[in-house]
């Protein structure tokens, strides 16, 4: 293969000194997303990439097949407010799903908010939707910049479908918590012009907005002027009696917790947990003036405790749901019940408790997979939930709380798809240090274990996020080509509780890479594939994973896709919300952590002349979570240093962000990824 004509990238002599270690950063100029030079480099890189992808014969067929696969009606789990039932629906190829409402189960669905009308290209999405307690109004957040995390809040009057004049800006990482005719929300100061997508997100504050007033008149409820790095949010219990303040920072995994009785005369927040620590606390609901709190304090797998503000000392806390061997992935409430979503070997088990902690039942699910939903209000007699697995599309059920029975509510129909045509397996393998790690596989039934199957291995491994066996219609295009899809449950996630998380963060991050490498070795040893037919893929923290392991074991993989990855581990905390990741990664501002980060940072460990896999890097111009400078500098360095025998491409999406900003962009990117992998693995 002839070397690709990569665009030239100017190198500078810029260096940084970390504790006496001089670290070059020759492509620092690519961090400036507003410069003409960066824009020219991006345009030139896209020309090379799309020219390469355009010459792959399989690409047009894959693009067409992906459109066919997703062209079926898709519904979200319904939720209700009184007699009104709300749900999202996508007819098939709509860029954004539409929010519908209907009166009761027999009512006719009516469109309430259609995000496809927000912009001509369908890149402005509906990000939040929060109903007031009486159901008269809803605050909804729409993206202020396509692909960005910045939101603009508007208010909808439900009965008239009228959008009110209220407009709130510079909101990020926040919903609306209603109390009366207004709501609490969190916002940041207006960023410096030109720094909207890269400037550090600092100084978050909680405000209360009263309906019908301009944002300038919103009342400041809480801020931390001496700690601008902290994140603050206020929630409200269903009966609107208690306002709950959640405070976290960038160096701890846990949070502080405060509350305020809204029926009392004092406006001060009273501490439940006064100091931020490594333990997490979240209010589930209130029982009068007492609060049910989910926590991992002295319970790595999570427990539920009742906090009594009128008691003293340790007697303020009473265990309601004790810790079990399986971690609680999430906890929802409805009908006066607690629905605990336990993860047992990365499969959902739903256990129902009353508010006193008495177990009522474990819900019989349709199979081994993932269930989500089960949320509602105290007066609800039933709840909705969705179940899916690697070979079962999301199917919606209605659960009768009193009868303890489930009934099918809505099942999808995908053209030319039969669940029984696909085989799924969960396997366990040993990592480098002997740790037992689960991995899920899906492939077409009848697969031959001859070592020749093109295989795509996915991983994440961080931020207490589990990798769950969920259905993806577009993935069928890969499986139809004879491909195997595997996803490994690496340490750093929450699959086995907080201890599993702790084993993959900060100075334990190498465990994540070892787990991923061991997954690849298992697939090869068990003849699902070979090194020449194996590709890896990951996004965000998973992009970091991909970059790190191809530096460590380049011979193990034939191709790699690193999407929106955290590639510069020395400077990630200097952009947007990156400082919040210090709790998982550590910081280059601490000497021990700097030396550890430098040892695996994807950008800083690319060897000259390295025979790396074929690499496709994907990012987007409006990604303000993991700024594209990570991918820009990584691509420029890899193109400069790697052996030119295999392609190193970077695909930069336009008007998109940390994930595609509309369906068609998602389809196009997936087609490009699959075409690239198919070409590299199968020739």
N, C-alpha and C positions, 0 to 999 in steps of 0.2 A: 504494500500500500504506500502510495506517495504521501509524504508529509503534507499536512493541511496548511494552507496559507493563513496562519493565525495573524490577526491584527497586531501591529507593533504596539507595545506598551512601554511608555517612557519609565526608566528607572531613575530614582534619585538616591542620594546618599543619606537619606533620613535614618536616624537610629534613635533608640530609646535605651536608657540605662535603668535596669532593674537590679537593685542591690549589688551593683558592681558588674552585672552581666550586660554587655552591650548587645542589643537585639536589633538587627536591621529591619526596616519597614519600607522597602523601596517603592511600593505602590500605594503609599499613604494617600496620594492625591485622588485615588479612586474612591475615597470616603466622601468626597464632595459631590453630592448628587445634583448640585445645581450648576456645575461647571460645564462649559462647552466641550472641554477635552474629555470629560467622563461620558457625556452624551454621544460624542463621536465614537468613542471606544465601544460603547454599548451597541450602537447602530452597526458598526463593523463586525462585532462578534455575532450579532443576530444574522447578518448576511451570510457568514461562513456556516453557522449552525443550520439555518433553514435551507441553504443550498445543499448541504450534506444530507439532511433529512428528506428533502424533496427528491433525492435520487434513489431512495430506498423503495423498491417496487411494491412492497407489502403495505406501505403507508396509506394509500387511498382506500384500499379494501378495509384496513383496520378502522379508519375514520368512519367509513360507512357502517361497519358492523357495530361500532360503539354507539352510534346514533340509534340503530335498530334496537339494541339491547336496553337502552334507557327510555325508549319511547313507549312507556306504559304508565297508567295513572298511579301516582305514589302519594300516600297519605301519611301525615304525622300522627302520633298518639293524640287523641282528642283530650281537651280539658274543658271544664265547665265552670260556669258562674251562675248559680241559681238554675233556671230552666234553659239557659243558653249553652249550647255546645259549640266549642271553637276547634278548628283544626286547619292545618295547612294541606294544600293539595297542589300537585304539579301534574298537568295533563300528560306530560311526557317529555317534551322538548322545550318547555318554558324555561327561560333563563333563571327565573326566580319563582319559588312556590308562592301561591296566593293564599291569604288567610281568609277562611270562610267562617260563618256563624249560622246556626240554625236553632229554631225554637223546639226543644224536646227532640225525641228520637224520630218522630214522624214529620218534623218540619222540613221545609225546603231549604237547602243550603243557599246562602247568599254571600257573594264576595264582600269582604269588609275592607281589606287592604291589599292592593295589587302592586307589589314592588316593581313589577315590570314597567309600570308607568313612571317610576322615579327618574329614569334616564333613558335616552334613546338607545343606548347600547346594552341596557340591562345589567350594568355593573354596580349600581347602587342597591344594596341589599337591606332588608329589614332585619335588624340585629336583636332587638328586644321588643317585648310587648307585655305590658304590665297593667292589669285591670285594677280599677279602684275597688274598694271594699263593697260598695253598693252596685258595682257593675255599670255605672252610668258613663264612666270615662275610661280611657286607656292612654297611658303614656307609651309611646313607641319610639325606639331609636333606629335611625337610618344612617348608613355610613355617610360621613360628610365628604370623604375623598374616596373614590373607587379603590377597594382593596385595603384601605387603611382601617386601623382600629378606632379612629376618631369618629364619634357619633354626634348627631344632632337630634335632640329630643323634640317631638311634637306631641300634641294632645288631640285625641279623637273623641268626639261625643258619639256614643254608640247608637243611640236611638235615631239620630238625624244623619249619621255617617258624615258629620261635618268636622273638618279639621279646624281647631281653634287657632287663634293668632299666636298662642304661646310657642316660642322658639328658644331652645336652650342649646348652647354650643360648648365646645371644648370638653366634651365628656368622653371618658375612656374607662373601661373596666368597671362599669356601673349599670345597674338597672334602676328602676323607680320603685320606691317603697312608699305606698300610699298611706296617708293618715288624714281623714277628713277630705276636704276639697283641695288637696295638695299632696306633695310627695317629697321625700328625701332623695337626694342623688349626690354622686361624687363627681367633681370636675377638677381640671388642672387650670392653672393660669394660662392665658392665651400665649402660645409660643411665639418666639421671635420669627418674623417673616423670613421664609426660606428654610427654616429649621423645623417645620411642622412634622416632617417624616423622619428626622434624625435626632432632634434635640432630646435631652434627657427628660423623662417624665417625672418631675419633682413638684412638691408642694401641693399634693392632692388635698382637697377640702370637701367637707360635706355641707350641702346647702338644703334649705327647705324652700320649695317653690309653691306659691299659692296660685291657684288657677286664675287666669285673667290678668296677671301682672307681668311686667317685663322682667327678664332675667336679672337686670341691674338691681332690682328690688328684692331679690331672693335673700333670705335670711341665712347668714353663716351660722352653722350649727356646731361644727368641730373642725379644727385643723391642728397641725403640729408644726408651728413655725420654727422650732428649734431642731426639728427632725424632718427636713423636707423629703428625705428618701422614703418615708413611711407611706403606706397605703391605708386609707381609712374609708369605712363604709358603714351606713346605718340601715338596718332592716327593721321591720315592724311585724309583730305577731298578728295572726289572723283577726283577733278581736280588737286590734289596734290599741291594746292596753299598754304594751311594752315596746319601747324603741331599744334596739340592741346595736351597740357600737362595736365594730370589729377593727382592730389595729394590728398591722403587721409591718415588718421591715425587711431589708434585703439580706440580712445576715443570719436570720433564724428561720426555721421551718414552721414554727408555731406562731401564735398570736396572743394578744391581750384581748379581754372581753369585758364590756361594760353594759349597763342597762339603765333605762330611765322609765319609771312608772308615769305614763302620760296622763294618768288621772290625778297625780299628786301636784302640789304647787311648785315644787322645786324643778328647775330646768337642768340640774347637774346630773351627769352620768355617774352611776355608782359602780365601783369595780366588782366584777365577778372574779376575773383573773387580772390583777393589776399590771403585771409585767409580761413582756414578750419573752417567750422561751422557745425551746424545741418542741413543745407540746401544742397541739391544736385543739381548739374549742369552737363549737358552733351551736347556737340555739336552735332546737328542733321545733319547739312550741312552748307555750306557757300553760300552766295549770293554776289558774287564778293569779296570785302574785308570785308563784314559784315558776321556775324555768327548767324545762328538759334540755339537757346539754349533751351533745355527742362529743366525745373526746378520746384521744389516745394517751392521755396522761396515765402512766402505770398500766396501760392497756394497749400495747402496740397494734392489736387487731381491732381496736375501737370498742367502746362501751357507751352506754347511755346512763347519765346520772341526773338526779333531780337536785336543783340548787334552791335552797330556801334562804332568802335574804334576811329573814327574821331570826334565824338561828345563829349560833356563834361557833367559830372555829371549825373543826372537822365535821361537826354535826350538821353543818350547812349542806353537806353533800350526802346523798343516798343513792346507792347503785340501783338502777331500775332494770337495765338489760346488761348483764355482765359480759365480759369479754369471752369469746369462744375461740376454738381452734382455728376457725376460718375468719378472715377479716370481713368487716362490713365495708362494702364498696361505696354504698350510699344509703341514705335513710329518708323515707318519705312518709307523709301522714295523710290520712283521709278517714272520715267516718269515725273519728275518735280512736283510731288504731295507728300503730307504728308498723311500717313495712320495712323490714331490714333486708337489704340486698346483699346477701353473703356471697363471697367468691370462694368456691371450692375447686381447686385446681383449674382456675380461670373459667368456671362455669357458674351461672347464676343459680342461687337457691333463695327463694323469698320466704321469709318467716314473718308471721303476723303476731304482734303483741298488743295487749291493751296498754293503757298509759300507766298502769301499775307494774308493768313488766311481766305479766302472765302470758305465756305463749299460748296462742289460740290454735294456730295451724301452720303447716308449711304448704304453700300453694303448689299443686301439681302442674308443672309446666309441660309444654308439648314435646320436649326432648332435651338434649344436652346442648345448651347454647346460652344466649344472653337475653334477659328480659329487662325492660326499663319502662318507666311510667309509674303507676300506682299512686299518683299524687291527686289530692283533692282537698275539699273543705270538710270541716267537722260534721256538717249535716248531711254529707253525701252518703247514699246507700250503696253506691257502686263506684268502681274506678275503672279506668282503661289502662291497658298495658300492651306493649309491643314485644313480640318474641322473634328472634332470628338466630341463624347460625351460618356457618360458612357456605352451606348449600341449601338454606331455607330463607327465602326473602322475608323482609319484615311483615309480620302478620299481626293484626290488632285483635285483642280480646277484651271482653267486658267482664269484670270480676264482681260478683255479688257478695258483699261483705258479710251479710248475715247468713246466707246459704252456703258460703265458702265454695262457690262453684264458678268456673269460667265458661264463657260462651264465645264462640267465634263472632267477631263483629265485622271484620273486613279483611279479605285475603287478596293479595295482588295476583295479577296474571301477566307473566312475561312470555312473549311470543317465542316459541321453539325452545322453551326451557322446561326440563323435568328434573326435579331435585334428585331423583334416584339415578340419574346419569352421572352423578358426581360422588366420589368417595371422600370422606373426611376421616382424619385420624388425629389423635393426640398421642404424642410420644414424649418420652423423658430421656434426657441425655445428661452426661456428666461434664461439667466445666473443668477448667484447668486445675482448680483447687478441690475438685470432687463434689462441688455443689450440684444437686439434682435440679435441672431446669426443664420446664415444659415447652413444648413446641407443637403448634397445630399445622396440619397439612390439608390441602384440598387439591384434587386432580380428577380427571375423567376416569370413570370406572374402567377397569381392565388395563391399567398402567403396567408396563413391564419394568421391573427393576433391573435394568441392564446398564445403568450408568450413563445413558445417552439422553436423558430428558432435560430440555431447557428448564431451568428452575430459578425462581425468583424468591429470594429470602429477604424478609422485612424485619426490621427491629427498631426499637425506640430506646427504652432503658433509662428513664429519668423522671424527675418531677412528680413522683408518686402516681404516675399515670399507667393504668393497666392496658396491655394490648389484648383486646378481646376478640373472640372469633365471630365477627360480624359479616353479614352478607354485603357484597358489592357487585352490582349488576355488570359494571364495566370490566370487572376482573374476569368475567366469563370469556371475554375475547382472548385473554391469555390462555385460559384453560382449554378453549376450543382448538388452539394451535398445538395442543399436546403438552402444554406447559404445566409445571408443578408450582404451586404457591405455598410458601411456608412462612409462618411468623413465630418468632421465638420470644418467650416471655422473660426477658433479661432482668437482672437485678437493677435496682433504681426505680422500678415501677412499684405498684401497690398490690401485685398479684398475691403476695403472702404477707401483707401488712407492712407496718413501719420498719420492721427489721429488714425486710427485703429491700425496701427503699434505701435505708441507711447503708446497706451493703454495696450500693452502686453510686454513691455521691462523694464529692470532695476528694479526699485522699484514697477513696475506694473505687474511683471511676474506672480503673483498669479492669475491675471485675466485669463491668459491662462489656468491654471489648473482648475479654476472654470468653464470656458467655456466647457472644455472637460468632466468634471464630470457631468455638466448639460446635455450635449449631451447623455451621458450614461443613466442618469435618465429619459430623455425624451423617449428614445428607450424602456425602461422598462415600463414606465407609459402607453405608447401607444401600448403595447403588441406586439411589434416586437420581443421581446426577454425577458429574465429574467437574473438575476445576474449569475445564474448557466450556462447560455448559451451565455454569453457575453465575448468577448475577445477584447483586445485593442492592437494596433500596432503603432509604430512610429520609425523613423530612424533619426540619427544625433541629431538635436535639438528636433526632435520628440521622439528619444530615451530618452532624458532627461525628456520630458513630461511624458512618460510612467513610468519611474522610480519615478518621483515625485508623480503622482497620486496614484500609488499602495501603496506608503507610507502613503498617506493621507486617502485614502478610499479603503483599501484592500478588504473589503467585497463586493464591488460593481462589481467586475470582477472575472471570473472563471479562465482566462488565460491571459497572456500578453507576447508580443514579443517586446523586446527593442533592436533595431539594431543600431550598431555603435554610441552609445549614448554618450552625454557629461554628465558624471556621477559625476565627481569631480569638483564641482563649485568653489573650492578654488584654484585649480592649473591648470585649463584649459589654462590659458594664458602663461604658461611656455613651451608649446610645439608647434612646427611648426608654423602654422599661427593662433594659438589660440588667440594671443593678439588682433587680428582684431575683435574678438567677444565682446570685452569689451564695445563697443558702444551699443550693445544689452543687455548684461548681467550685466554690471558693473564689478567691480574688488574687490577681497579680500584685495587689498592694500589700499582701502578706507574704513574707519571704518564703516560708515553707510551701505555701500554696502556689506561689509563682513558679518555683522550681518544678513542682509536680505538673502544673498546667503546661509549662514550656515543654515538658517531656512527652506530651501527647497531642498538643494543639495541631490540628490538621494543617494549618498554614505554615507552621514552623518546623515541620518534620518531613517535608518533601525532599527526598534525596536527589542529588544531581544524577541524571541518567537513569533514574528508576524505571524499571519495566513494569509500569502500573497497568491495571485493567483499562479497557476503554471506558471513558468517564463522560457522563452527561450531567452537567450541573444545571439546576433550574432555580430561578428566582423571579422577582417581579419588581417593577419600578416603584410601586407604592407599598411595599412591605415595610411597615414601621414597627413590626415586632422583632424580627431578625433582619436588620437593615441589609439591603443587597450588597453593601460594601464587603461584607463577609465573603460572599460568593465571587464578587469581582476580583478581590485581591487573591483569593484562592485559585481562581481560574487562570489569572495572569501568571502566577507563580508555577502552577502545574504545567501550563503550556511552555513556560521557559525551561523548566528543569527535567520534565519527564522524557523518557525515550520516545521519539516521534513515531514509533511503529504503530501506535494505537491512538485513536482520536481522543482529544480532550475538548469537549464542546460546552458552551454555556448558552442556555436558552433564557432570555429575559422577557417575561410577559409584560404587556403594556396595559395600563389601567387595571392592574390586578395587585394582589397583596400576598399575605401569608396563607395561601390557599387561593384557588381561582375565584374571581369575583363574580362569575356567572357560569351557568351550566355549559355553554358552548366553549368557553375557554377551558373548562375542565376536560371536556371531551377531546379538544384539540391537543392539549398537553398530554393526556393519557395515550392518545394515538401516537404522538411523537415518541413517548417513552417506550411503548411496546414495540414500535417499529425499530427504534434504535437497538433495543435488547434482542429482538428477533434477528436482526441483521448481524449483530455481533456474536450471538451465541450459535446461530445456525448457518450463517454465511449466505 
